[in-house]
Amino acid sequence: MTTTQSTDLGSITTAATEAAPLFASMALEDRAALLERIAGNLEAAREELLPLAHAETSLAEARLAGELARTTGQLNLFASVLRDGAYLEVTIDHADPGATPPRPDLRRWLEPLGPVAVFTASNFPFAFSVAGGDTASALAAGCPVVVKGHSGHVELSRRTAQIVAESVQEHGLPAGVFAHVEGRETGVRLVREPAIKAAGFTGSIAAGRRLFDIAVGRPDPIPFYGELSSINPVVISPGAADARASTIAEQLLASVTLGVGQFCTKPGLIFVPTADDLTAQIAQLMGSGAQPGPAKMLNQGILDSFTDGLRNLCSLTGLDIVAGEMTGPGATGATPLVLVTDADGFRANRETLSEECFGPTCVLVRYASSDELIDLLSHLPGALAGCLHVEDSEPFLRSGAFEALRSKVGRVVLNGWPTGLAVSWSMNHGGPWPATTNAMHTSVGATSIRRFLRPVTYQDVAADLLPVALQEGNPLQVLRRVDGRLEAPAST
Amino acid sequence: MTTTQSTDLGSITTAATEAAPLFASMALEDRAALLERIAGNLEAAREELLPLAHAETSLAEARLAGELARTTGQLNLFASVLRDGAYLEVTIDHADPGATPPRPDLRRWLEPLGPVAVFTASNFPFAFSVAGGDTASALAAGCPVVVKGHSGHVELSRRTAQIVAESVQEHGLPAGVFAHVEGRETGVRLVREPAIKAAGFTGSIAAGRRLFDIAVGRPDPIPFYGELSSINPVVISPGAADARASTIAEQLLASVTLGVGQFCTKPGLIFVPTADDLTAQIAQLMGSGAQPGPAKMLNQGILDSFTDGLRNLCSLTGLDIVAGEMTGPGATGATPLVLVTDADGFRANRETLSEECFGPTCVLVRYASSDELIDLLSHLPGALAGCLHVEDSEPFLRSGAFEALRSKVGRVVLNGWPTGLAVSWSMNHGGPWPATTNAMHTSVGATSIRRFLRPVTYQDVAADLLPVALQEGNPLQVLRRVDGRLEAPAST
């Protein structure tokens, strides 16, 4: 493992390239064990890592403990995905010499792309950082990883990188399987390195778009999986507002202020009926002192962006403050603030309201009718998640708003909130631009491995040259499709 | 169906957008039947289409008949992929209220992306054109299609488009499901249209890169699946050259000259041992008159490019003519020409030799040793296919060359040729740049549908709002993963 400021990037990527074939050809079981080893070593260093993370990010230790558990859980999930083996998409069509034209023996599966660059996030020092989802899924795929550590948690990044590198070494693998580099310009150069075959990124639109443009502007463009920005719309129906205004108000504020609003899944735009007392409930709840006071954000730059964002929102015509306090320049922490507008205000300020304001704030948009709501939703940008709170007794709004949300997001939630992301087989964390640069894939969950794999077909290839997974007798006992028919492994 | 030069592109893409939700929500069986209807209607128009295609492309009618069969076979294969339903990747994780944090009910599948732009190819007037693979896979995915017809087969494109549009209409679907437009600038504008959510392309590097840059340079970048250029390396081992030089020479020339060399899978660079009589065999075979004489290419522009390419090759230092004739300016057809160089000649001219020369020509590269061969292969660009002719008695070269080829291509062939592409479940037609803009996907075969789908996860969504495929009882009887375990449908 090497931590480098900028020197010697070429030798790091060369080492990654050299390690790639061996790492790609490792037995699935061995690669699964590597992921579990990393998880175990991180877990063993828990008492050291959590205070380090807290000191650098100001995130609460309880939250960080949960995030570390999610990170190790993620590595362990990927280990089980490898053992399952269906992710390889093994597909065999036997030769048919009698066909016109004669059909050769064809065997398709997915292979690792090669070295992957991973950019870490400020707001998830574990789960989206050095040993986070992008690294874990790329390693699971069989791709060496070069991580660019985050300036917001330098010491934690270095220590985590050391643990991953030691795990790689303990596993008897070449050091080129994992490296850690630092510095913004190093990151830019990393995306340009010919050895790098794909990149994963979580961060701002500005930084993500810059790196995306470099990745696709290369002489040989590479896939760039960036998660950028999401306003995560939430719709509250008149029936839901009537039936459970106080619960919704409470849950909404909890979701908006969770982790000082520093989640990519934070609800940003809340569509509420004009005729309701939900807005009043929110104001009351926020005035009651039950809500958090000023809280430290991840770092000064993020606090500055938050105050800029609030100032921007408050300068818009047609937006009013519902409750909370303006966090102004010079503040040391962020205070929750809820704003409100109506359909005209939304239409007039759509561009600004479509931008994520990272921090404990959201904008209520009052709609006068179901038709107006559905029209407003049709103008939303892409998002990671969208939520609908609704009663069964409102069939028109229920199906119309659900459909409108679904078409804009990667995850649609009924009577729930966007924050809180299960790492599982069925999770999708992605969505149309600007939520991500590539809505075809997820950055969380079992299928995120697919981002770092490419299909290869073997034609008339002798058994000894075939990868084990493609051999006739299904030695790995994976799900296969043979001559068009699915064959479940014996163990299923 | 509308055929338009440039006017009214906005209304065409608006119609596509409006048709998208209905088309996306069609029952799989209905969409499968639509594909079969298109196949049937094309087949029924066979006697009309084949002469039209021949007149516009000069391709032999037998070849065109095969291509039309492949095109209808492709549509029918996709119908069976839809009926099978595994392509939806249905994944269900039931709620676990006892987990920390409590886990909601999560259901993931793949949904259509939205309207797709398809660019047709000069060299496959059926299989990669108006009703070809990109159109068929996008329609199979549930995406409306706007095809940009090719200037090389205008009448065939129009007639084919009419047949597809009539099939859509007979099926009771809105006309927005399929449209046909014409003109290069219309194509450029199409990729910029906000309504277009992805594009498929087969053609030159210059045109493909231009459109790719537009697609990824949009305010909201879209996936652009371009198949651009491929030199399809073939390695002949010393043992293979010794054992069957005349067969190899014959098959090689057949593959190079098939369809006047106008296949994206044509072998372009052939690595042959220095000490062999293969080169002499090729010269002899080409001198014997058994090889085709001058043959018409698709159009004058392509013939001009071929003569330019040949002149370019022949101007390189260290390249000699093995056999055949130079096709010069003013020729009305292309004549096969085989060139030869050695390792030094390859190294000195690598850039030019890495470019596809579309037409009946190839370059032999003589290597002196296995080590030299493997070094040369490591400098190859990405390609669609790579082939190795080898004997079992050459284990070092066999595994080394196989591995070197495999890492560069989307399909690796043992003791066979790159031309001839089965449309099947296991085919991969893709590869690293410049073979394609995106090595993660195939443009041929069952899995090409995946290019036009995005994952969406439904969280705690009530049964009546869930897509049928995600409902609890598996009403469509598709392969699912439930709580981490594969569940094969009853019929499997």
Interface residues (C-beta under 8 A of the other chain):
Chain A: P21 G66 S80 D84 A86 E89 T91 I92 D93 P101 R103 P104 L106 R107 R108 L113 F212 D213 V216 G217 P219 D220 P221 P223 G382 A385 D392 R398 S399 F402 E403 R406 S407 V409 G410 R411 V412 V413 L414 N415 G416 G420 A422 S424 W425 S426 M427 N428 G430 P432 W433 P434 T437 N438 A439 M440 H441 T442 G445 A446 T447 R451 L453 R454 P455 V456 T457 Y458 Q459 D460 V461 A462 L465 L479 R481 G484 R485 L486 E487 A488 P489 T492
Chain B: P21 G66 S80 D84 A86 E89 T91 I92 D93 P101 R103 P104 L106 R107 R108 L113 F212 D213 V216 G217 P219 D220 P221 P223 G382 A385 D392 R398 S399 F402 E403 R406 S407 V409 G410 R411 V412 V413 L414 N415 G416 G420 A422 S424 W425 S426 M427 N428 G430 P432 W433 P434 T437 N438 A439 M440 H441 T442 G445 A446 T447 R451 L453 R454 P455 V456 T457 Y458 Q459 D460 V461 A462 L465 L479 R481 G484 R485 L486 E487 A488 P489 T492
